Amino acid sequence: MTAAVGYLRTSTKKQNLGLDAQRIAIELFSAAQGYEVVEWFSEQETGKGFDALDRRPQLAAALAKAKKLRCAVLVSKLDRISRDVAFIATLMTQRVPFIVTELGADCDPFLLHIYAALAQKERALIASRTRDALQRKKAAGAVLGNLSNLAKGHRRGAATNARSADTFAANVMPIVREIQASGRTTLQAIADALNERRVATVRGGEWHVSTVKNLLARTAPAIAPRQDPAPKHRSAARPAISVAAL
């Protein structure tokens, strides 16, 4: 049996069932081709952009693990890595082989570039057709957008950024827990270990004590503030009324 690392990805949490389908495809391929998946990595993150590796810590961890074991990374479909040609080219520079089970173990890397180029071209055509349709509507007098919703849009943007940060933190925490289990428990030690593994921060930079602290604070369960017991109310003693005073 040949050792390999399995990588699974969905773009959103709503597609979690897709992770099971990807894993089954990789397991069937492994059984037929004589591979043994020694470790699995999965995450929810978009695959768009040539810098996607900086936003996908689990993929970076999978590449680091495969490099250490000198084995390949298995993915079910090419789009689970990316449809971006520049990203595929960047991934090639990592010198870690990855096998797309849908295309077979003998698929030449040059063909992977071609498939990625076709997917990228199709995405560009869709975007172009969408822009043309909007331009035609605008030329016909249609009002595009709604300025009254600008504040709402800002709030939605902030909420989206927060969700992205939460997703990134959830993807990085399994790596952090593994680092902590190895005995490196201080903030500086965790930051050094993440940098050694080439896991970038959510902004694509290096880890420091402050960024690790923020990560742990974001993923820590909320602790309800301790409240002091309510003071007992004592009824005021009524003054005794003298019979003589009546």
C-alpha positions as CSV (number, residue, x, y, z in Angstrom):
1,M,0.0,0.0,0.0
2,T,1.2,3.5,-0.9
3,A,0.7,6.2,1.7
4,A,-1.3,9.3,0.7
5,V,-3.0,12.3,2.3
6,G,-6.7,13.0,1.6
7,Y,-8.0,16.6,1.1
8,L,-11.7,17.6,1.1
9,R,-13.2,21.0,0.5
10,T,-16.6,22.7,0.2
11,S,-17.2,26.4,-0.4
12,T,-19.9,26.8,2.3
13,K,-21.1,24.9,5.3
14,K,-24.4,24.2,3.5
15,Q,-22.4,21.8,1.2
16,N,-21.1,19.6,4.1
17,L,-22.8,16.6,2.5
18,G,-20.3,17.1,-0.4
19,L,-17.5,16.2,2.0
20,D,-18.9,12.7,2.4
21,A,-19.2,12.2,-1.3
22,Q,-15.6,13.4,-1.8
23,R,-14.3,11.1,0.9
24,I,-16.1,8.1,-0.6
25,A,-14.7,8.8,-4.1
26,I,-11.2,9.0,-2.7
27,E,-11.6,5.8,-0.6
28,L,-12.9,3.9,-3.7
29,F,-10.0,5.2,-5.7
30,S,-7.5,4.3,-3.0
31,A,-8.8,0.7,-2.7
32,A,-8.6,0.2,-6.4
33,Q,-5.2,1.8,-6.9
34,G,-3.4,0.5,-3.8
35,Y,-3.3,3.8,-1.7
36,E,-3.7,4.1,2.0
37,V,-4.9,7.5,3.3
38,V,-3.0,8.1,6.5
39,E,-4.6,11.4,7.3
40,W,-7.5,13.5,6.2
41,F,-7.8,17.3,5.9
42,S,-11.0,19.1,5.2
43,E,-12.3,22.7,5.3
44,Q,-15.0,25.1,4.2
45,E,-13.4,27.9,2.1
46,T,-13.7,29.4,-1.4
47,G,-11.3,28.2,-4.0
48,K,-11.3,31.5,-6.0
49,G,-8.1,33.5,-6.5
50,F,-4.5,32.8,-7.0
51,D,-3.8,33.5,-3.3
52,A,-6.3,30.9,-2.1
53,L,-3.6,28.9,-0.4
54,D,-3.2,31.7,2.2
55,R,-6.9,31.4,3.0
56,R,-6.9,27.6,3.2
57,P,-4.9,26.4,6.2
58,Q,-6.0,22.8,5.9
59,L,-4.7,22.6,2.4
60,A,-1.4,24.1,3.5
61,A,-1.3,21.5,6.4
62,A,-2.1,18.7,3.9
63,L,0.8,19.8,1.7
64,A,3.1,20.0,4.7
65,K,2.1,16.5,5.8
66,A,2.5,15.1,2.3
67,K,5.9,16.7,2.0
68,K,7.0,15.2,5.3
69,L,5.8,11.7,4.3
70,R,7.0,12.1,0.7
71,C,3.6,11.1,-0.6
72,A,0.8,12.5,-2.8
73,V,-2.3,14.5,-1.8
74,L,-5.6,12.9,-3.1
75,V,-8.6,15.0,-4.1
76,S,-11.8,13.8,-5.7
77,K,-12.1,16.6,-8.4
78,L,-9.8,19.3,-9.7
79,D,-12.2,22.1,-8.6
80,R,-11.8,20.9,-5.0
81,I,-8.3,22.4,-5.4
82,S,-9.1,25.3,-7.6
83,R,-10.3,26.4,-11.1
84,D,-7.6,29.1,-11.2
85,V,-4.7,28.4,-13.5
86,A,-2.3,30.6,-11.5
87,F,-3.2,28.8,-8.3
88,I,-2.6,25.4,-9.9
89,A,0.8,26.7,-11.1
90,T,1.6,28.0,-7.6
91,L,0.6,24.6,-6.2
92,M,3.0,22.9,-8.6
93,T,5.9,24.9,-7.1
94,Q,5.3,23.2,-3.7
95,R,6.8,20.1,-5.2
96,V,4.1,17.9,-3.6
97,P,2.3,15.7,-6.1
98,F,-1.5,15.7,-6.0
99,I,-3.7,13.2,-7.7
100,V,-7.2,14.0,-8.9
101,T,-9.1,10.7,-8.5
102,E,-11.7,11.7,-11.2
103,L,-8.9,12.0,-13.8
104,G,-6.8,9.0,-12.7
105,A,-3.3,8.5,-11.2
106,D,-1.6,8.9,-14.5
107,C,-3.0,12.3,-15.5
108,D,-0.1,14.5,-16.6
109,P,0.3,17.8,-14.8
110,F,0.1,19.6,-18.1
111,L,-3.4,18.3,-18.6
112,L,-4.3,19.6,-15.1
113,H,-3.3,23.1,-16.3
114,I,-5.5,22.6,-19.4
115,Y,-8.5,21.5,-17.4
116,A,-8.0,24.4,-15.0
117,A,-7.7,26.8,-17.9
118,L,-11.0,25.6,-19.4
119,A,-12.8,26.0,-16.0
120,Q,-11.3,29.5,-15.6
121,K,-12.4,30.5,-19.1
122,E,-16.0,29.3,-18.4
123,R,-16.1,31.3,-15.2
124,A,-14.9,34.4,-17.1
125,L,-17.6,33.9,-19.8
126,I,-20.3,33.7,-17.2
127,A,-19.1,36.9,-15.5
128,S,-18.9,38.6,-18.9
129,R,-22.5,37.6,-19.8
130,T,-23.7,38.8,-16.4
131,R,-22.0,42.2,-16.9
132,D,-23.4,42.6,-20.5
133,A,-26.9,41.8,-19.2
134,L,-26.6,44.5,-16.5
135,Q,-25.4,47.0,-19.0
136,R,-28.3,46.4,-21.3
137,K,-30.7,46.9,-18.4
138,K,-29.0,50.1,-17.4
139,A,-29.1,51.4,-21.0
140,A,-32.9,50.6,-21.1
141,G,-33.3,52.9,-18.1
142,A,-33.4,50.4,-15.3
143,V,-32.0,51.6,-12.0
144,L,-29.4,49.1,-10.7
145,G,-28.9,48.9,-7.0
146,N,-30.5,50.7,-4.1
147,L,-28.7,53.4,-2.2
148,S,-31.2,53.1,0.7
149,N,-29.8,49.7,1.3
150,L,-26.2,50.9,1.6
151,A,-26.1,50.8,5.4
152,K,-27.7,47.3,5.3
153,G,-25.0,46.3,2.8
154,H,-22.3,47.5,5.1
155,R,-23.8,45.5,8.0
156,R,-24.0,42.4,5.8
157,G,-20.4,42.9,4.7
158,A,-19.3,43.1,8.3
159,A,-21.3,39.9,9.1
160,T,-19.7,38.1,6.1
161,N,-16.2,39.1,7.3
162,A,-17.0,37.8,10.7
163,R,-18.3,34.5,9.3
164,S,-15.2,34.2,7.2
165,A,-13.0,34.8,10.2
166,D,-15.0,32.2,12.2
167,T,-14.6,29.6,9.4
168,F,-10.9,30.3,9.1
169,A,-10.5,29.9,12.9
170,A,-12.4,26.6,12.8
171,N,-10.1,25.3,10.0
172,V,-6.9,26.3,11.9
173,M,-7.9,25.0,15.3
174,P,-7.3,21.3,14.6
175,I,-3.7,22.2,13.7
176,V,-3.4,24.3,16.8
177,R,-4.7,21.4,19.0
178,E,-2.1,19.1,17.4
179,I,0.6,21.6,18.2
180,Q,-0.5,21.9,21.8
181,A,-0.7,18.1,22.1
182,S,3.0,17.9,21.1
183,G,3.9,20.1,24.1
184,R,4.2,23.5,22.5
185,T,1.5,25.3,24.5
186,T,2.7,28.9,24.9
187,L,1.4,31.6,22.5
188,Q,4.9,32.2,21.0
189,A,5.5,28.4,20.6
190,I,2.2,28.0,18.8
191,A,2.9,31.0,16.5
192,D,6.4,29.6,15.7
193,A,4.9,26.1,14.9
194,L,2.2,27.6,12.6
195,N,4.9,29.6,10.7
196,E,7.1,26.5,10.4
197,R,4.2,24.7,8.8
198,R,3.6,27.6,6.5
199,V,0.1,28.2,7.7
200,A,-0.7,31.8,7.0
201,T,-3.0,34.0,9.1
202,V,-6.4,35.0,7.8
203,R,-4.8,38.1,6.2
204,G,-2.0,36.0,4.6
205,G,0.7,37.0,7.0
206,E,2.9,35.4,9.7
207,W,1.7,34.4,13.1
208,H,2.6,36.4,16.3
209,V,1.6,36.1,19.9
210,S,-1.3,38.6,19.3
211,T,-2.7,36.7,16.3
212,V,-2.6,33.4,18.2
213,K,-4.3,35.0,21.2
214,N,-7.0,36.4,19.0
215,L,-7.5,33.0,17.3
216,L,-7.9,31.3,20.7
217,A,-10.2,34.0,22.0
218,R,-12.5,33.7,18.9
219,T,-12.8,29.9,19.2
220,A,-13.1,29.8,23.0
221,P,-16.6,29.0,24.3
222,A,-18.4,32.0,25.6
223,I,-18.3,32.1,29.4
224,A,-21.3,33.6,31.1
225,P,-20.2,36.3,33.6
226,R,-20.5,35.3,37.2
227,Q,-23.3,37.1,39.0
228,D,-23.4,37.7,42.7
229,P,-26.5,36.3,44.4
230,A,-29.2,38.8,44.8
231,P,-29.2,40.4,48.3
232,K,-31.9,39.2,50.6
233,H,-34.4,42.0,51.3
234,R,-35.2,42.3,55.0
235,S,-38.4,43.8,55.9
236,A,-37.8,46.9,58.2
237,A,-38.9,46.3,61.7
238,R,-42.0,48.3,62.6
239,P,-41.6,50.5,65.6
240,A,-43.6,49.4,68.6
241,I,-46.5,51.6,69.4
242,S,-46.9,52.5,73.0
243,V,-50.4,52.3,74.4
244,A,-49.7,55.5,76.2
245,A,-49.2,57.3,72.9
246,L,-52.7,56.5,71.7
